[in-house]
């Protein structure tokens, strides 16, 4: 089975093999995937990070052989932890963007490489470990404030609710599934908002009881989530309250502790 790696800012993953098909997710720079099927224009792939499947344009695919796989395995990948990081290929003009949640390899200061090609970051990644992972989650979630909602998005250029939660937790080293109805199967249930801690994940249901939305608690009465754009909103045991209209926009189903 062939494998590939994303060498672009991101690769759109589509529901069907068509440019007109909806984007259901994205592969970020440095993430690898299995190629399950291929035709003249499209590849059906499975992302190694979360097992998500979909179609990508074959022109964006970079196939890696066993030698390249061994090279990747020789490094502990570093997850980009700032929203948008500019990088430049050594000795070439032009910049490209590496987004939060992306994987980079062989990092030394601002320099990293990929299969013999050297790159330089325009700025250093955030460093210094905090002993309280809840504070790290809180800091990571606020990196995305004002990012517009984008169905299938996983980046600071546009992100959906579950992509937001997944990417924040990836930054802190915790792997979660792609969609909210998958994420809710993880973690330990918290009985009430009064028992929560910052970094707990809240899930919300529709009228049929299906999980359709998620966000990260800032406190027992505030949540950061992607709805229209990433922002902090009031929450209580009933759900998320629009502070301007005083109307509940999302009905609370359950809160989970993922750490």
Protein Blocks (a to p, Z undefined) as FASTA:
>chain_A
ZZdddfbfbdcddfbdcfkbccfbdcdehiacddfbdcfkbccdddfklopacdddfklp
ccddfklmmmmmmpccdddfbfbacdddehiaciddddehiacehiehjacceehiacdd
fbdcdehidfblklmmmmmmmmmgoiacdehiabfkbccfklmmmmmmmmnopacdfblk
lmmmgcjddfbfklpcehiacddddfkopafbdcddfblkbccddehiacdddddfkbcc
dfklopafbdcfbdcdfZZ
